């Protein structure tokens, strides 16, 4: 267990990686590859968390202004809400709309 980090961030990354391993085939394959190499469960989950964190942070590395960062992070959060079905899509055509239609409708709103 890593003690030199924020406890809430550590717990959030642990649960995120555990759930992604259970629901995402690519994450499950990566987890099983790490376990076959002899890594512990914690080490295999930490590898998933590190990879996922890199994917989310990479677009934000070049920010020089706070407002650009705010817009990008808001877009990431909106994409996650759309993917989970938490974004109210009634005025955009309901649940049968494609992700790109929902995205363009949300940006136009």
VODO-613793 format. One line per 3 residues: number of its first residue (from 1); for each residue y, x, z of N, C-alpha, C, CB. Coordinates in Angstrom, 3 decimals. Glycine has a CB too. Layout:
REM VODO-613793
NUM = Y/X/Z/Y/X/Z/Y/X/Z/Y/X/Z; ...
REM end
This chain:
REM VODO-613793
1 = -1.170/0.845/0.000/0.000/0.000/0.000/1.239/0.894/0.000/-0.005/-0.963/1.220; 2.205/0.507/-0.780/3.442/1.268/-0.849/4.407/0.748/0.215/4.073/1.176/-2.265; 4.799/1.622/1.109/5.696/1.224/2.186/7.143/1.580/1.895/5.268/1.865/3.476
4 = 7.389/2.425/0.902/8.742/2.881/0.618/9.494/1.992/-0.353/8.699/4.262/0.081; 9.096/0.743/-0.490/9.780/-0.144/-1.428/10.134/-1.454/-0.724/8.898/-0.413/-2.681; 10.888/-2.264/-1.411/11.287/-3.561/-0.892/10.042/-4.436/-0.736/12.333/-4.238/-1.826
7 = 9.870/-5.017/0.440/8.669/-5.801/0.740/8.565/-7.027/-0.169/8.674/-6.237/2.213; 9.677/-7.717/-0.379/9.639/-8.915/-1.226/9.321/-8.569/-2.671/10.969/-9.659/-1.157; 9.904/-7.485/-3.161/9.604/-7.054/-4.532/8.144/-6.651/-4.656/10.514/-5.883/-4.949
10 = 7.638/-5.920/-3.664/6.233/-5.500/-3.687/5.317/-6.722/-3.712/5.907/-4.610/-2.462; 5.594/-7.711/-2.855/4.760/-8.909/-2.813/4.860/-9.713/-4.112/5.157/-9.784/-1.627; 6.078/-9.824/-4.646/6.264/-10.577/-5.890/5.496/-9.914/-7.041/7.770/-10.680/-6.239
13 = 5.574/-8.590/-7.140/4.857/-7.894/-8.212/3.345/-8.005/-8.032/5.272/-6.418/-8.258; 2.883/-7.961/-6.796/1.451/-8.106/-6.537/0.962/-9.477/-7.008/1.148/-7.913/-5.033; 1.664/-10.540/-6.600/1.226/-11.888/-6.971/1.387/-12.133/-8.468/2.014/-12.938/-6.183
16 = 2.453/-11.598/-9.057/2.636/-11.744/-10.504/1.478/-11.093/-11.255/3.979/-11.121/-10.949; 1.102/-9.877/-10.846/0.027/-9.187/-11.549/-1.321/-9.863/-11.305/-0.035/-7.724/-11.114; -1.536/-10.388/-10.102/-2.797/-11.072/-9.803/-2.942/-12.332/-10.653/-2.877/-11.428/-8.306
19 = -1.877/-13.119/-10.764/-1.919/-14.352/-11.547/-2.025/-14.034/-13.037/-0.671/-15.212/-11.269; -1.321/-12.997/-13.496/-1.420/-12.646/-14.916/-2.822/-12.165/-15.248/-0.389/-11.565/-15.284; -3.465/-11.465/-14.315/-4.840/-11.016/-14.541/-5.782/-12.209/-14.639/-5.294/-10.069/-13.415
22 = -5.517/-13.261/-13.877/-6.391/-14.436/-13.894/-6.186/-15.294/-15.140/-6.153/-15.275/-12.652; -4.964/-15.303/-15.694/-4.648/-16.248/-16.772/-4.435/-15.617/-18.140/-3.435/-17.007/-16.410; -4.153/-14.335/-18.210/-3.841/-13.690/-19.478/-4.997/-12.791/-19.902/-2.534/-12.880/-19.371
25 = -5.574/-13.010/-21.085/-6.722/-12.201/-21.513/-6.405/-10.706/-21.624/-7.226/-12.703/-22.846; -5.220/-10.344/-22.127/-4.870/-8.925/-22.248/-4.758/-8.262/-20.878/-3.552/-8.764/-23.014; -4.155/-8.966/-19.940/-4.034/-8.425/-18.586/-5.403/-8.293/-17.937/-3.124/-9.316/-17.727
28 = -6.272/-9.262/-18.185/-7.623/-9.210/-17.630/-8.383/-8.006/-18.186/-8.385/-10.514/-17.940; -8.237/-7.758/-19.500/-8.897/-6.600/-20.101/-8.376/-5.299/-19.495/-8.690/-6.594/-21.622; -7.058/-5.211/-19.344/-6.461/-4.013/-18.760/-6.954/-3.805/-17.323/-4.923/-4.112/-18.788
31 = -7.024/-4.879/-16.561/-7.500/-4.813/-15.177/-8.942/-4.303/-15.139/-7.400/-6.203/-14.498; -9.798/-4.868/-15.982/-11.212/-4.467/-15.977/-11.384/-3.031/-16.462/-12.041/-5.416/-16.857; -10.545/-2.588/-17.411/-10.600/-1.185/-17.834/-10.284/-0.247/-16.670/-9.620/-0.937/-18.992
34 = -9.276/-0.611/-15.893/-8.906/0.214/-14.740/-10.021/0.217/-13.692/-7.591/-0.293/-14.116; -10.641/-0.942/-13.487/-11.724/-1.016/-12.500/-12.943/-0.217/-12.961/-12.119/-2.483/-12.248; -13.221/-0.228/-14.274/-14.347/0.552/-14.791/-14.120/2.040/-14.638/-14.593/0.221/-16.247
37 = -12.863/2.461/-14.647/-12.536/3.872/-14.440/-12.710/4.293/-12.989/-11.113/4.148/-14.884; -12.938/3.314/-12.105/-13.154/3.610/-10.707/-11.941/3.382/-9.826/-13.594/5.000/-10.569; -10.881/2.792/-10.381/-9.692/2.511/-9.587/-9.947/1.318/-8.672/-8.477/2.245/-10.499
40 = -9.270/1.300/-7.533/-9.400/0.182/-6.602/-8.713/-1.057/-7.174/-8.801/0.547/-5.223; -8.938/-2.201/-6.517/-8.307/-3.430/-6.965/-6.782/-3.303/-6.897/-8.789/-4.619/-6.117; -6.290/-2.745/-5.800/-4.848/-2.572/-5.637/-4.247/-1.684/-6.698/-4.546/-2.005/-4.285
43 = -4.943/-0.596/-7.036/-4.443/0.322/-8.054/-4.444/-0.342/-9.429/-5.288/1.603/-8.082; -5.472/-1.124/-9.730/-5.547/-1.814/-11.019/-4.445/-2.870/-11.126/-6.936/-2.467/-11.205; -4.196/-3.603/-10.042/-3.121/-4.596/-10.053/-1.755/-3.931/-10.132/-3.199/-5.479/-8.810
46 = -1.599/-2.794/-9.462/-0.326/-2.072/-9.523/-0.053/-1.586/-10.942/-0.330/-0.881/-8.546; -1.101/-1.187/-11.654/-0.940/-0.789/-13.057/-0.437/-1.960/-13.895/-2.271/-0.262/-13.627; -0.997/-3.159/-13.673/-0.516/-4.346/-14.381/0.942/-4.626/-14.047/-1.378/-5.564/-14.034
49 = 1.297/-4.506/-12.773/2.677/-4.770/-12.353/3.633/-3.764/-12.984/2.795/-4.722/-10.816; 3.234/-2.496/-13.032/4.101/-1.472/-13.622/4.324/-1.721/-15.105/3.501/-0.082/-13.414; 3.272/-2.125/-15.805/3.415/-2.416/-17.232/4.305/-3.634/-17.468/2.043/-2.643/-17.866
52 = 4.113/-4.676/-16.670/4.928/-5.887/-16.811/6.383/-5.640/-16.474/4.386/-6.990/-15.930; 6.611/-4.847/-15.448/7.985/-4.523/-15.062/8.682/-3.750/-16.175/8.004/-3.709/-13.753; 7.972/-2.845/-16.809/8.557/-2.083/-17.909/8.949/-2.958/-19.086/7.594/-1.027/-18.370
55 = 8.132/-3.953/-19.379/8.438/-4.864/-20.485/9.695/-5.673/-20.211/7.266/-5.804/-20.738; 9.896/-6.065/-18.949/11.059/-6.887/-18.615/12.335/-6.068/-18.479/10.806/-7.642/-17.332; 12.218/-4.838/-18.038/13.408/-4.030/-17.763/13.897/-3.273/-18.995/13.120/-3.049/-16.646
58 = 13.014/-2.941/-19.905/13.370/-2.129/-21.069/14.581/-2.657/-21.839/12.194/-2.043/-21.996; 14.708/-3.974/-22.109/15.886/-4.448/-22.844/17.194/-4.254/-22.084/15.721/-5.904/-23.178; 17.113/-4.078/-20.776/18.333/-4.001/-19.968/18.791/-2.578/-19.688/18.120/-4.710/-18.669
61 = 18.068/-1.586/-20.158/18.392/-0.206/-19.800/19.715/0.275/-20.376/17.297/0.702/-20.258; 20.135/-0.246/-21.503/21.342/0.251/-22.150/22.622/-0.475/-21.782/21.168/0.184/-23.599; 22.588/-1.343/-20.784/23.782/-2.117/-20.461/24.877/-1.258/-19.851/23.431/-3.239/-19.516
64 = 26.080/-1.434/-20.352/27.238/-0.751/-19.797/28.179/-1.739/-19.111/27.980/0.013/-20.895; 28.056/-3.008/-19.460/28.947/-4.030/-18.894/28.130/-5.092/-18.188/29.824/-4.672/-19.992; 28.675/-5.580/-17.095/27.977/-6.560/-16.272/27.769/-7.879/-17.009/28.747/-6.804/-14.988
67 = 28.750/-8.323/-17.800/28.610/-9.616/-18.474/27.493/-9.591/-19.515/29.929/-10.012/-19.138; 27.279/-8.446/-20.176/26.160/-8.342/-21.122/24.825/-8.458/-20.384/26.227/-7.005/-21.903; 24.739/-7.826/-19.238/23.513/-7.901/-18.440/23.263/-9.331/-17.977/23.597/-6.956/-17.226
70 = 24.321/-10.014/-17.567/24.190/-11.392/-17.093/23.661/-12.309/-18.185/25.531/-11.908/-16.588; 24.186/-12.158/-19.389/23.746/-13.000/-20.509/22.277/-12.728/-20.836/24.630/-12.751/-21.759; 21.887/-11.470/-20.862/20.503/-11.137/-21.193/19.538/-11.638/-20.132/20.347/-9.634/-21.363
73 = 19.873/-11.445/-18.870/18.997/-11.909/-17.793/18.903/-13.430/-17.812/19.510/-11.418/-16.421; 20.009/-14.107/-18.098/19.978/-15.572/-18.207/19.061/-16.006/-19.346/21.402/-16.133/-18.428; 19.099/-15.273/-20.462/18.214/-15.579/-21.585/16.758/-15.392/-21.241/18.561/-14.724/-22.764
76 = 16.455/-14.340/-20.485/15.074/-14.103/-20.067/14.603/-15.234/-19.159/14.946/-12.743/-19.344; 15.460/-15.633/-18.220/15.102/-16.730/-17.319/14.923/-18.040/-18.085/16.173/-16.899/-16.234; 15.782/-18.290/-19.083/15.664/-19.507/-19.886/14.355/-19.510/-20.674/16.861/-19.639/-20.845
79 = 13.998/-18.371/-21.243/12.741/-18.285/-22.000/11.548/-18.561/-21.089/12.596/-16.893/-22.662; 11.585/-18.049/-19.872/10.497/-18.306/-18.927/10.429/-19.792/-18.558/10.678/-17.452/-17.656; 11.587/-20.425/-18.348/11.603/-21.854/-18.022/11.055/-22.683/-19.176/13.028/-22.312/-17.676
82 = 11.434/-22.335/-20.405/10.930/-23.065/-21.575/9.425/-22.905/-21.662/11.602/-22.564/-22.880; 8.936/-21.678/-21.466/7.508/-21.403/-21.565/6.719/-22.174/-20.510/7.249/-19.908/-21.424; 7.262/-22.290/-19.303/6.575/-22.991/-18.220/6.767/-24.504/-18.268/7.056/-22.470/-16.896
85 = 7.646/-24.985/-19.158/7.899/-26.411/-19.253/8.860/-26.919/-18.192/6.614/-27.156/-19.157; 9.636/-26.018/-17.586/10.584/-26.404/-16.539/11.954/-26.755/-17.099/10.721/-25.289/-15.528; 12.184/-26.497/-18.366/13.468/-26.793/-18.994/13.422/-28.214/-19.529/13.795/-25.777/-20.131
88 = 14.426/-29.021/-19.220/14.456/-30.418/-19.656/14.641/-30.436/-21.168/15.600/-31.223/-18.935; 13.629/-30.923/-21.880/13.649/-30.868/-23.341/13.871/-32.229/-23.971/12.359/-30.282/-23.853; 14.235/-33.222/-23.202/14.392/-34.581/-23.718/15.341/-34.681/-24.888/14.864/-35.477/-22.636
91 = 16.498/-34.039/-24.812/17.474/-34.146/-25.894/17.173/-33.214/-27.069/18.852/-33.852/-25.362; 16.145/-32.373/-26.930/15.781/-31.463/-28.014/14.507/-31.881/-28.726/15.623/-30.067/-27.480; 14.030/-33.060/-28.472/12.866/-33.542/-29.214/11.594/-33.595/-28.410/12.644/-32.692/-30.393
94 = 11.652/-33.428/-27.116/10.455/-33.545/-26.290/9.582/-32.318/-26.326/9.659/-34.720/-26.717; 8.371/-32.453/-25.837/7.451/-31.324/-25.706/6.846/-30.893/-27.035/6.347/-31.676/-24.746; 6.990/-31.670/-28.088/6.370/-31.323/-29.360/7.202/-30.337/-30.163/6.137/-32.564/-30.172
97 = 8.362/-29.975/-29.664/9.217/-29.015/-30.362/8.641/-27.618/-30.222/10.660/-29.060/-29.817; 8.920/-26.790/-31.221/8.476/-25.404/-31.159/9.405/-24.605/-30.253/8.424/-24.780/-32.572; 8.954/-23.417/-29.861/9.755/-22.560/-28.995/11.080/-22.188/-29.664/8.973/-21.295/-28.630
100 = 11.058/-21.908/-30.955/12.296/-21.524/-31.634/13.283/-22.689/-31.703/11.989/-21.018/-33.044; 12.793/-23.922/-31.892/13.683/-25.090/-31.891/14.301/-25.291/-30.512/12.916/-26.359/-32.319; 13.487/-25.160/-29.471/14.005/-25.295/-28.116/15.022/-24.208/-27.806/12.866/-25.251/-27.106
103 = 14.715/-22.985/-28.226/15.600/-21.860/-27.962/16.962/-22.056/-28.656/14.941/-20.546/-28.430; 16.938/-22.433/-29.926/18.195/-22.617/-30.640/18.970/-23.822/-30.082/17.929/-22.801/-32.147; 18.273/-24.862/-29.670/18.939/-26.001/-29.049/19.553/-25.660/-27.711/17.974/-27.129/-28.881
106 = 18.865/-24.838/-26.926/19.390/-24.439/-25.631/20.601/-23.536/-25.775/18.317/-23.742/-24.823; 20.580/-22.665/-26.763/21.724/-21.782/-26.984/22.928/-22.546/-27.514/21.352/-20.667/-27.952; 22.680/-23.620/-28.267/23.777/-24.406/-28.813/24.413/-25.298/-27.744/23.283/-25.256/-29.979
109 = 23.661/-25.604/-26.699/24.166/-26.499/-25.641/25.240/-25.853/-24.798/23.036/-26.942/-24.746
REM end
